[in-house]
Amino acid sequence: MGDYEQKLGIKLWAEEDRPREKLLQHGRRHLTDAELIAILIGSGNRNETAVDLSKRILAFYDNNLTKIGKASIQDLSKFKGIGEAKAISVIAALELGLRRKETQEEQLNQITASSDVHKYFQHTFADLNHEEFWILLLNRSNHIIGKHLISKGGQAGTVADPKVIFKVALENNAANIVLAHNHPSGNLKPSESDNKLTRDLVASGMMLGLYVVDHLIFASNNYYSYKDEDLI
């Protein structure tokens, strides 16, 4: 392929091979991951088409969209042909995909076991490189009222203020609370500060009539439940 053809890139291809036309003619399911990413980034660089560039990015991340979802704007911008704007487009698209799954999980409206909490929150904690602390608000029959982000921090941890937790629960007329946070390190074992916070919140909740029914720690694709371990 000559320099002129290289510059033409995706525009040179036969229509049935071009991602946008392929999507229009055959539907979204017929496109590869690389072709979908190529639509997002629009164009490649001097030496490769958008699809070739997309294939190179996928190969770098082991063809794993979850790994790409964890990449930062700076990480993606290191690829020749991917500037800040294109990196933002890719990250935004993958985030929308996560939120779509999250919306599907919100159809679950009653918590009966720790696995229900995991199912509800798994997409919230997916791809995070920092720690976040959330609470799940329940009524007396453990139907979900809502969820609330309490705090977020770095890889070393975050601070969950009991006053904020119970203020949010009272304002939303919650009867029961589930605590949830993640360990970006991948280590499921609770820290001593996790244990102390859980004990303090359980005790304070009992005094207020707002019961902490479980505390889950998320790491990778697994979780730790204080209730399952008979610690609540």
ROKOL-720105 format. One line per 8 residues: number of its first residue (from 1); their letters; for each residue x, y, z of N, C-alpha, C, O. Coordinates in steps of 0.02 Angstrom, whole numbers, plus 50000, padded with zeros to 5 digits. Each point is the difference from the previous one (the first is absolute). Last residue first. Layout:
BEGIN
NUM> A> X/Y/Z/X/Y/Z/X/Y/Z/X/Y/Z ~ ...
This chain:
BEGIN
232> ILDEDKYS> 48918/49510/53075/49945/50048/50010/49939/49960/50021/49946/50029/50012 ~ 50249/49858/49939/50030/50056/50036/49951/50058/50008/50016/50051/50029 ~ 49980/49721/49849/49970/50005/50068/50032/50054/50042/50006/49993/50061 ~ 50027/49953/49701/50053/49978/50046/49977/50003/50072/50040/49991/50046 ~ 49820/50084/49780/50014/49930/49983/50053/49971/50047/50001/49940/50013 ~ 49950/50290/50005/49943/49959/50023/50013/49926/49987/49986/49958/50043 ~ 50169/50202/49879/50004/49994/50072/49944/49956/50027/50009/49962/50047 ~ 50104/50022/49705/49939/50022/50035/50009/49989/50075/50014/49945/50023
224> YYNNSAFI> 50135/50081/49728/50001/49976/50069/49939/50029/50035/49988/50060/49996 ~ 50085/49886/49726/49980/50045/50055/50005/49964/50067/50002/49938/50003 ~ 50082/50065/49707/49977/49964/50058/49979/50050/50055/50008/50060/49991 ~ 50106/49976/49791/49932/49975/49986/49970/49964/50060/49952/49962/49992 ~ 50230/50222/50049/49998/49964/49936/49928/49977/49987/49955/50042/50000 ~ 50028/50038/50221/50068/49998/49973/50000/49955/49939/49980/49942/50004 ~ 49850/50179/50206/50006/49977/49932/50074/50002/49979/50035/50048/50013 ~ 49806/49939/50225/50062/50025/49971/50007/49968/49931/49998/49939/49993
216> LHDVVYLG> 49782/50108/50187/50035/49962/49949/50063/50036/49978/50000/50061/49991 ~ 49807/49922/50220/50054/50042/49973/50039/49957/49951/50028/49948/50019 ~ 49709/50057/50116/50058/49966/49971/50051/50053/49979/49984/50059/49992 ~ 49817/49995/50132/49986/49928/49991/50058/49962/49967/50002/49939/50003 ~ 49937/50287/50154/50049/49981/49950/49995/49924/49991/50021/49963/50044 ~ 49784/50214/50049/50040/49940/50009/50046/49987/49941/49979/49999/49942 ~ 49884/50196/50203/50021/49992/49930/50051/49943/49999/50057/50009/50020 ~ 49849/50087/50181/49949/49962/49966/50011/49995/49925/49954/49987/49962
208> LMMGSAVL> 50188/50115/50214/49957/50044/49961/49941/49963/49968/49955/50031/49972 ~ 50212/49856/50158/49975/50053/50043/49950/50044/49963/49953/50026/50031 ~ 50160/49807/49849/49952/49969/50046/49970/50053/50046/49941/49996/50016 ~ 50233/50069/49839/49937/49988/49964/49947/49970/50045/49941/50018/49996 ~ 50280/50010/50084/49965/50065/49994/49933/49991/49967/49951/50032/50019 ~ 50187/49777/49995/49979/50022/50066/49960/50065/49998/49949/50007/50032 ~ 50146/49912/49767/49948/49954/50023/49972/50022/50068/49940/50002/50010 ~ 50244/50115/49903/49938/50017/49964/49943/49954/50020/49942/50022/50005
200> DRTLKNDS> 50274/49939/50086/49974/50065/50023/49933/50017/49967/49954/50024/50033 ~ 50164/49781/49897/49975/49992/50069/49967/50065/50024/49947/49998/50030 ~ 50159/50009/49761/49940/49958/49998/49970/49992/50069/49940/50008/50009 ~ 50266/50104/49971/49946/50040/49972/49935/49961/50000/49947/50027/50016 ~ 50246/49858/50050/49980/50049/50050/49941/50043/49975/49952/50011/50037 ~ 50146/49834/49812/49965/49966/50055/49974/50049/50053/49944/49994/50023 ~ 50189/50089/49800/49936/49976/49973/49959/49968/50056/49940/50013/50007 ~ 50279/50048/50044/49956/50060/49997/49932/49982/49971/49949/50029/50020
192> ESPKLNGS> 50215/49806/49985/49977/50012/50068/49955/50062/50001/49952/50003/50039 ~ 50050/49866/49733/50051/50030/50042/49972/50011/50070/49940/49993/50010 ~ 49983/49812/49807/49984/50064/50031/50060/50026/50041/50036/49961/50031 ~ 49980/49878/49747/50002/49998/50073/49985/50069/50030/50031/50049/49981 ~ 49990/49891/49779/49934/50000/50030/50001/50005/50076/49949/50016/50031 ~ 50217/50071/49758/50001/49961/50061/49931/50004/50035/49978/50055/50018 ~ 50091/50067/49783/49978/49933/49985/49998/49955/50060/49978/49942/49996 ~ 50073/50303/49974/50057/49955/50001/49981/49929/49979/50043/49960/49980
184> PHNHALVI> 49798/50221/50053/50032/50000/49934/50059/49952/49996/50019/49978/49945 ~ 49758/50018/50208/50072/49999/50011/50034/49997/49931/50003/49947/49970 ~ 49737/50145/50118/50044/49957/49961/50072/50006/50023/50020/50049/50031 ~ 49712/49976/50083/50058/50036/49974/50046/49951/49964/49991/49939/50007 ~ 49749/50093/50133/50038/49968/49946/50059/50044/49980/49993/50060/49989 ~ 49777/49892/50197/50063/50035/49985/50037/49963/49945/49997/49939/49996 ~ 49732/50078/50080/50055/49956/49982/50059/50043/49982/49995/50047/49960 ~ 49763/49987/50194/50055/50025/49959/50048/49943/49985/50014/49958/50042
176> NAANNELA> 49709/50104/50048/50059/49957/50000/50052/50028/49952/49983/50033/49951 ~ 49820/50087/50082/49996/49961/50062/50061/49956/50009/50022/49988/50056 ~ 49920/50263/49810/50022/49930/49997/49991/49967/50068/50004/50032/50052 ~ 49946/50202/49851/49954/49957/50037/50018/49926/49995/49956/49957/49995 ~ 50165/50245/49925/49966/49958/49951/49953/49949/50032/49975/49955/49967 ~ 50159/50197/50162/49967/50043/49951/49960/49960/49949/49951/50026/49972 ~ 50183/49859/50187/49942/50032/50032/49961/50043/49950/49938/49999/50000 ~ 50265/49902/49928/49950/49948/50013/49936/50030/50030/49945/49981/49980
168> VKFIVKPD> 50243/50160/49984/49970/49980/49937/49945/49949/50011/49947/50004/49968 ~ 50175/50057/50220/49962/50059/49976/49964/49982/49934/49941/50014/49992 ~ 50210/49831/50101/49935/49999/50033/49957/50060/49981/49938/49995/50001 ~ 50280/49990/49907/49963/49939/49984/49931/50002/50030/49950/49987/49966 ~ 50203/50184/50088/49974/50008/49932/49957/49940/49981/49946/50008/49970 ~ 50166/49985/50236/49949/50053/50002/49967/50009/49932/49940/50010/49995 ~ 50245/49839/50030/49936/49974/50025/49945/50052/50000/49942/49984/49987 ~ 50271/50009/49845/49978/50036/50059/49932/49974/50024/49951/50006/49963
160> AVTGAQGG> 50266/49896/49891/49927/49999/50002/49977/50031/50065/50011/49972/50054 ~ 50222/50029/49779/49972/50010/50067/49924/50001/49994/49972/50039/49961 ~ 50233/49832/49888/49956/50058/50003/49970/50003/50069/50001/49951/50037 ~ 50233/49930/49823/49938/49996/50038/49959/50064/49997/50021/50049/49969 ~ 50187/49882/49910/50013/49983/50070/49936/49996/50040/50000/49970/50054 ~ 50012/50097/49715/50008/49928/50006/50009/49979/50073/49987/49943/50017 ~ 49884/50283/49958/50053/49971/49959/50003/49925/50009/49954/49969/50026 ~ 49812/50157/50015/50068/50020/50015/50049/49968/49953/49983/49984/49943
152> KSILHKGI> 49734/50079/50129/50047/49965/49957/50070/50026/50014/50008/50058/50021 ~ 49715/49929/50091/50067/50031/49992/50040/49959/49950/49985/49943/49985 ~ 49774/50032/50048/50019/50036/50061/50067/50034/49992/50008/50058/50020 ~ 49782/49857/49812/50073/50001/50007/50018/50043/50060/49983/50060/50002 ~ 49782/49798/49953/50031/50066/50008/50076/49993/50008/50023/49959/50040 ~ 49715/49915/49884/50070/49992/50020/50032/50069/50002/49976/50047/49967 ~ 49753/49845/50062/50050/50034/49958/50070/49984/50024/50009/49962/50048 ~ 49782/49927/50015/49978/50070/49994/50047/50038/49954/49979/50041/49959
144> IHNSRNLL> 49959/49682/50073/50049/50054/49988/49965/50067/49992/49955/50009/49960 ~ 49961/49779/50194/49995/50024/49932/50045/50061/49992/50007/50040/50046 ~ 49950/49830/50162/50063/49995/49962/49991/50012/49925/50039/49974/49959 ~ 49800/50055/50225/49996/49934/49967/50060/49988/49954/49999/49955/49958 ~ 49978/50250/50161/49997/49947/50050/49996/49931/49970/50021/49951/50032 ~ 50098/50226/49815/49945/50010/50046/49996/49940/50048/50046/49958/50001 ~ 50186/50142/49880/49945/49951/49996/49943/50021/50046/50011/50034/50051 ~ 50239/50052/49819/49947/50017/50046/49940/49954/49989/49977/49992/49943
136> LIWFEEHN> 50305/50010/50021/49937/49979/49968/49945/50010/50051/50004/49973/50055 ~ 50256/50142/49911/49950/49967/50042/49939/49985/49957/49982/50037/49955 ~ 50305/50005/50003/49929/50011/49984/49956/49971/50055/50022/49956/50038 ~ 50250/50119/49893/49958/49973/50053/49927/50020/49985/49984/50059/49996 ~ 50272/49906/49864/49938/50036/50010/49959/49965/50054/50002/49939/50007 ~ 50271/50074/49879/49950/49971/50045/49939/50045/50005/50007/50061/50003 ~ 50160/49903/49775/50000/50033/50065/49944/49970/50043/49958/49963/49975 ~ 50077/49977/49800/50069/49997/50024/50007/50037/50067/50056/50007/50025
128> LDAFTHQF> 49730/49865/49827/50024/50054/50043/50072/49988/50020/50018/49945/50022 ~ 49826/49913/49839/50049/50044/49967/50028/50055/50045/50038/50042/49975 ~ 49736/49847/50109/50041/49975/49945/50047/50056/49974/49979/50057/49994 ~ 49845/49960/50179/50070/49996/50020/50046/49976/49944/50061/49999/50009 ~ 49704/50024/49955/50020/50063/50032/50074/50000/50016/50035/50050/49991 ~ 49858/49755/49930/50019/50046/49946/50019/50068/50026/50038/50037/49967 ~ 49888/49795/50186/50060/49977/49966/50022/50047/49944/50060/50008/49989 ~ 49743/50000/50175/50057/50047/50001/50058/49981/49955/50046/50040/49992
120> YKHVDSSA> 49747/49828/50030/49979/50069/49993/50059/50048/49991/49997/50047/49961 ~ 50037/49721/50084/49972/50008/49933/49982/50074/49987/50010/50025/49945 ~ 50063/49917/50271/50054/49994/49951/49975/50012/49930/50032/50036/49961 ~ 49810/49952/50207/50037/50062/50006/50058/50000/49950/50013/50051/49967 ~ 49863/49753/50050/49958/50052/49970/50036/50068/50002/49997/50038/49952 ~ 50100/49778/50157/50008/49993/49927/49958/50052/49963/50018/50022/49945 ~ 49968/49952/50291/50058/50039/49980/50010/49997/49925/50026/50048/49970 ~ 49724/49919/50111/50064/49968/50016/50057/50044/49976/49989/50048/49963
112> TIQNLQEE> 49783/50017/50014/49987/49943/50044/50064/49964/50021/49999/49958/50045 ~ 49886/50285/49841/50062/49967/50021/49984/49944/50048/49972/50011/50053 ~ 49888/50127/49738/50001/49975/50069/50064/49963/50013/50023/49960/49959 ~ 49919/50139/49827/49975/50049/50048/49997/49976/50072/49978/50037/50044 ~ 50131/49941/49689/49998/49961/50062/49979/50047/50056/50037/50047/50016 ~ 50001/50044/49778/49935/49967/49999/49993/49953/50060/49945/49982/50019 ~ 50257/50134/49926/49955/50037/50044/49929/49972/49999/49958/50019/50041 ~ 50221/49904/49817/50002/49970/50067/49952/50035/50047/49978/49971/50049
104> QTEKRRLG> 50049/50110/49731/49967/49935/49998/49997/49969/50070/49951/49969/50019 ~ 50171/50228/49952/49928/50014/49997/49961/49935/49999/49947/49996/50031 ~ 50285/49990/49956/49980/50021/50067/49925/50013/50002/49967/49982/50049 ~ 50135/49971/49745/49995/49940/50041/49974/50016/50069/49961/49963/50029 ~ 50082/50218/49835/49944/49963/49972/49989/49936/50040/49944/49983/50018 ~ 50243/50148/50029/49939/50028/50029/49938/49965/49973/49949/49995/50035 ~ 50261/49945/49876/49995/49980/50070/49935/50024/50030/49967/49963/50036 ~ 50082/50109/49748/49986/49928/50000/49992/49973/50071/49955/49960/50013
96> LELAAIVS> 50113/50262/49956/49929/49993/49985/49980/49926/50000/49945/49982/50022 ~ 50282/50067/50001/49964/50018/50061/49925/49993/49990/49964/49977/50044 ~ 50177/49994/49771/50005/49943/50045/49963/50013/50066/49971/49954/50029 ~ 50041/50223/49816/49960/49945/49972/50001/49939/50046/49948/49969/50011 ~ 50189/50217/50043/49929/50016/50009/49955/49944/49976/49951/49983/50032 ~ 50282/50001/49930/49985/49992/50071/49926/50013/50013/49969/49964/50039 ~ 50110/50075/49743/50003/49928/50015/49980/49988/50073/49960/49956/50015 ~ 50057/50268/49914/49944/49966/49966/49998/49926/50018/49946/49973/50013
88> IAKAEGIG> 50237/50157/50061/49940/50016/50038/49939/49964/49970/49958/49975/50037 ~ 50245/50012/49848/50003/49960/50061/49938/50011/50042/49972/49952/50028 ~ 50055/50180/49781/49983/49931/49982/50001/49955/50062/49957/49956/50008 ~ 50110/50268/50022/49929/49997/49980/49978/49929/49984/49946/49979/50020 ~ 50286/50066/50028/49957/50005/50059/49926/49992/49982/49963/49965/50035 ~ 50194/49925/49790/50009/50060/50040/49951/50000/50058/49965/49951/50011 ~ 50145/49864/49812/49949/50009/50051/50016/50062/50041/50045/49999/50042 ~ 50099/49924/49786/49936/50007/49966/49942/50008/50049/49944/50013/49979
80> KFKSLDQI> 50269/49865/50106/50004/50048/49945/49934/50001/49962/49975/49948/49978 ~ 50043/49990/50283/49998/49967/49934/50001/50054/49946/49960/50047/50001 ~ 50027/50010/50229/50069/49979/49983/50002/49966/49932/50054/49995/49970 ~ 49745/50077/50145/50031/50052/49959/50071/49983/49980/50030/50033/49958 ~ 49840/49832/50192/49978/49992/49931/50034/50050/49953/50011/49986/49941 ~ 50034/50028/50292/50021/49934/49976/49983/49993/49926/50042/49979/49960 ~ 49883/50213/50155/50072/50003/49987/50025/49934/49971/50043/50000/49955 ~ 49736/50014/50118/50007/50040/49939/50074/50002/49980/50017/49996/49941
72> SAKGIKTL> 49927/49793/50202/49988/50072/50008/50006/50035/49932/50022/49969/49951 ~ 49901/49765/50110/50053/50045/49977/49980/50073/50010/49941/50017/49996 ~ 49922/49785/50045/50037/50024/50058/50055/50049/49980/50031/50032/50043 ~ 49832/49858/49795/49956/50042/50041/50035/50028/50061/49979/50051/50027 ~ 50126/49790/49833/50000/50065/49968/49958/50049/50041/50016/50059/50005 ~ 49986/49721/50067/50065/50031/50012/50004/50068/49967/50028/50047/50028 ~ 49781/49825/49933/50001/50021/50070/50066/50034/50017/50001/50050/50037 ~ 49967/49850/49751/49968/50065/50005/49999/50026/50072/50001/50061/50012
64> NNDYFALI> 50171/49771/49858/49955/49999/50058/49971/50070/50009/50035/50047/50020 ~ 50149/49856/49836/49933/49994/49970/49946/49997/50053/49949/49967/49993 ~ 50282/50081/50058/49982/49929/49998/49930/49988/49973/49967/49952/50020 ~ 50153/50263/49986/49961/49984/50060/49972/49929/49997/49947/49986/50029 ~ 50184/50092/49792/50039/50023/50058/49964/49983/50065/50033/49984/50050 ~ 49856/49975/49746/50054/49951/50012/50041/50019/50061/50020/49957/50039 ~ 49814/50194/49887/49970/49940/50029/50054/49948/50017/49998/49969/50053 ~ 50070/50222/49831/49981/50018/50068/49971/49939/50036/50017/49986/50057
56> RKSLDVAT> 50032/49990/49717/50062/50006/50038/49985/50018/50073/50033/49974/50046 ~ 49789/50018/49801/50025/49932/50012/50064/50002/50043/50010/49958/50044 ~ 49901/50246/49883/49957/49971/50051/50022/49929/50018/49999/49981/50058 ~ 50108/50128/49765/50018/50032/50063/49960/49970/50057/50026/49987/50054 ~ 49918/49944/49733/50065/49973/50018/50024/50029/50066/50028/49965/50042 ~ 49774/50121/49868/49990/49931/50022/50066/49969/50022/50003/49966/50051 ~ 49999/50250/49855/49968/50001/50066/49991/49930/50027/50007/49989/50060 ~ 50191/50032/49768/49930/50020/50000/49974/50001/50072/50033/49978/50046
48> ENRNGSGI> 50230/50067/49891/49950/49947/50011/49930/50028/50001/49988/50057/50019 ~ 50218/50075/49951/50022/49934/49978/49948/49945/50008/50011/49944/49977 ~ 49962/50293/50086/50032/50001/49934/50013/49930/49972/49998/49990/49940 ~ 49812/50014/50239/50057/50046/49995/50031/49991/49930/49970/49969/49956 ~ 49766/49995/50112/50061/49971/50029/50057/50050/49999/49990/50058/50017 ~ 49730/49981/50007/50056/49995/49953/50061/49972/50035/50006/50002/50061 ~ 49771/49996/50046/49990/50034/49937/50055/49992/49948/49986/49985/49942 ~ 49948/49939/50298/50059/50042/49991/50001/50034/49931/50036/50049/49990
40> LIAILEAD> 49782/49804/50072/50008/50050/50053/50058/50048/49986/49993/50060/50009 ~ 49968/49755/49849/49947/50049/49991/50007/50056/50052/49989/50059/49984 ~ 50154/49758/50036/50020/50041/49942/49947/50054/49986/50017/50056/49981 ~ 49941/49779/50182/50046/50051/50026/50021/50047/49943/50009/50059/50011 ~ 49859/49759/49927/49961/50046/50042/50044/50056/50029/49979/50058/50001 ~ 50125/49771/49876/49960/50042/49956/49958/50049/50039/49991/50058/49979 ~ 50135/49781/50139/50045/50048/49968/49960/50048/49955/50015/50060/49998 ~ 49873/49760/50104/50017/50051/50050/50043/50054/49967/49991/50060/50013
32> TLHRRGHQ> 49856/49818/49814/50048/49977/50050/50012/50056/50051/49980/50057/49988 ~ 49787/49910/49867/50064/50034/50004/50045/49969/50054/49976/49979/50052 ~ 49793/49961/49896/50045/49972/49950/50069/50034/50003/50046/49979/49964 ~ 49759/50083/50169/50026/49936/50023/50052/49971/49952/50038/49955/50019 ~ 49835/50252/49940/50056/50007/50047/50033/49934/50019/50060/49998/50013 ~ 49815/50036/49744/49983/50005/50071/50061/49996/50045/50053/49977/49979 ~ 49925/50028/49768/49993/49934/50031/49982/50002/50074/49983/49948/50029 ~ 50044/50250/49822/49975/49947/49956/49983/49936/50037/49951/49965/49983
24> LLKERPRD> 50143/50228/50131/49937/50020/49967/49969/49942/49961/49939/49990/50002 ~ 50274/49979/50095/49949/50006/50052/49932/50016/49970/49949/49972/50019 ~ 50234/50027/49838/49986/49931/50022/49946/50001/50054/49955/49957/49999 ~ 50131/50247/49924/49955/49970/49951/49980/49929/50021/49943/49978/49989 ~ 50214/50130/50146/49936/50036/50003/49949/49970/49953/49942/49988/50018 ~ 50282/49917/49983/49960/49989/50061/49932/50037/50001/49950/49969/50017 ~ 50169/49937/49759/50010/50059/50042/49953/49997/50060/49940/49987/49992 ~ 50069/49854/49824/50052/49989/50049/50010/50060/50047/50038/49996/50048
16> EEAWLKIG> 49807/49996/49766/49979/49947/50045/50052/49986/50055/49985/49967/50050 ~ 50057/50197/49775/49949/50021/50049/49982/49946/50050/49990/50014/50059 ~ 50255/49998/49838/49935/49986/49971/49947/50012/50054/50013/49988/50059 ~ 50212/50147/49977/49973/49933/50001/49935/49994/49960/49965/50049/49990 ~ 50166/50154/50057/50020/49963/49942/49964/49933/49994/49995/49972/49945 ~ 49989/50182/50241/49960/50023/49943/50014/49960/49937/49960/50000/49953 ~ 50162/49970/50254/49935/49967/50001/49958/50019/49939/49957/49961/49979 ~ 50283/50115/49990/49979/49956/50055/49933/49970/49989/49988/49966/49950
8> LKQEYDGM> 50162/50212/49940/49928/49991/49990/49970/49955/50054/49943/50009/50021 ~ 50289/50024/49972/49966/50060/50024/49925/49994/49992/49962/50024/50042 ~ 50174/49805/49872/50003/49999/50072/49963/50061/50029/49965/49993/50050 ~ 50062/49990/49718/49950/49953/50024/49998/49999/50076/49947/49995/50030 ~ 50219/50134/49868/49935/50029/49985/49943/49956/50027/49952/50025/50028 ~ 50272/49898/49987/49987/50054/50047/49930/50029/49989/49965/50015/50048 ~ 50057/49734/49867/50041/50060/49996/49980/50053/50050/49951/49992/50037 ~ 50039/49727/49963/49957/50060/50000/50044/50062/50000/50045/50006/50042
